[in-house]
Each structure stands twice: as structure tokens, then as C-alpha cells.
Amino acid sequence: MGFANFLDESYQGHVTAGGSVRAYFSRRGAIEPEVTYMYGSARDKDVLLQMNVSRDLGKATGRAVPFLIVGAGRLWHFDPLFTISTWTGGFGGGARVFVTERFFIAPEARLGTEPIVRFQVGLGWANRR
């Protein structure tokens, strides 16, 4: 769950909900496909499909694991009169804070193009060794 804002002529805040799966290709590097639904109003809805690459900045065994993330994908805007799509990209960072050995909360902030800013909090389950 989170919040996103688009850079247009006026404020266009959206509530967001989505999901992703992080698959590690190295000790600290991972790919993370993501789908995000953004609701601005009954007349303004968006869907984002994006491929991300993330880099953990701390040890995976720590209680808090900061990370950087960068991604690119496609955004579809749905309006009662028309539907448009555009390429999008962004970068940012956050931290996975482990509440238990495997369950975490992950606040995150990103800057990019459409949406220009995103703040979100994820919940997740990690297979830590």
C-alpha cells in the first residue's frame, strides 16, 4: 500500500496497491518484477508493470536491510473516455525491517517518470538462511 503522485498541471495523488517477487541472482543483487494498481478517482485509474533491479546495502542476516532499487516498465492510464500507455522508470531506496526471523515491513521511496514520486510500505516473507 502506498501513495503516488503524477507531475501534471494539478495535484493528482493516487492510492497504490501492488505486489512483487524478489529473486536473488547474487548475494545482494536481485530482480523484482512488480505490478501496481493506482487509484486516483472513479475517472482516474492506472496499472504499472515494471521490472526492477535491487541491491541490498547490508547483510541479509541483519534486522534492517537497506536497499537501492531501479526499474523500468509500462504504465496504462484508464479513463472513461480513453486509455493510454507510456514507458516509465524510476529509482529509490528503502529498508526491509524484520519483525520476526522471516516476516518484514519495507518502507520505500522512489522518484521517476509517471509517477514522479512514490511512497509505499510493503509486507513480505523472506527465505533467510
N, C-alpha and C positions, 0 to 999 in steps of 0.2 A: 504494500500500500504506500502511496506517496502523493506527491504534488508535482505538476509540470506547468510551465508557462511558455507560451509561444510569443515570439517577437513580431508583432504586427502593429497596426495603428492604435490598438487599445488593449487593455488587460484581458487576457484570455486564459485564466487559470483552469486547470483540469485536475481532477482527482484521478489517480492512477492505480491500477491493479495488474499484476502480471506474474510471470514465473520464468525460471531459468534453471539450467543444469550446468554445473561447473565440472569439466573433465580435465584433469591434470595431464599435461604432456611432459612435464619435468617436475622437479621437487617444488618449485614455486610458481611455475607458469601454467596457465590453464586457458582453455577455450570455454566460452559460455554463451550458447545460443539463448536468446531471450524473446519472449512475446509480452507486450504490454498493451493494455487497453486503457485509453484515456477518455474520460467523460467530462465534457465542458458544460453541456446542456442537452436537452432533447434534440436540439438542432445542430449539435457540435460534438461529434464523436470521432476518435482516431484509434487506429491499431498500428503498432510498431513491431516489426520483425527485425531483429538485429543480431549480428554475430559479434561477440566481444572477445577480447583477449585480456586476461588479468594477470597481474604479477603480485604475489604476496611479498610484503616487505619485512615480515617477521617469521619466526619459526612456527610451523604448523602445529606444534605442541603447546604453544602459549595460550594464555587465557584470552588475549585480544590479538588478533592477527590483522594489521593494517594492510590495505591493498590499493593498487592503482588499476584502473580499467580504461580501455579504449575500445570503441566499436563503430561499426557502420552497418547500415541496413536500409530498409524501406518503410516509409510511413504512408498510410492510407487515411485520408480525411473523408468522413461521411457526413453529408448534409442532405436534407430532404430534396434539394434541387439538383445536387451534383455530387460526384465522388471524384477525388483527385489523389494522385500519389506522387511522392517525391523521394529522392535519396536523402538519407540523414546520417549523421555521425556525431560522436561526442566522446568526451574523456572526463575522468574524475577519479574519485577515490572514496574510501570508506574503511570500515573495520568490521571484522566478524568477531563479536564478543560472545564467548562461550558461557552459557548459563549452566550447562552440565558438560559432561565429557564430550558429547556429540551434538547437542542442540545449541544453536546460536541465534543471535539477533544481529543484523547487519545494517546500521545506518550508512547512507551513501549520498554523495552529491555529485552531479555531473553538469558540465557545460557542453553545448553543441549547437547544431543547427536543427531546428524544428523537431523537438522543442529546444529552446535556447537554454533553459535551466530545468533541472530535475532534482528533487529531494525525495528520497524514498527510504523505507525501512523494510528489510527483508527478514524472513524467518527461515531457518534452514536446519538441515541434518547433515552432519559430516561423518564420513567413514575414516576417522583418525586412527592411526596405529600407535 
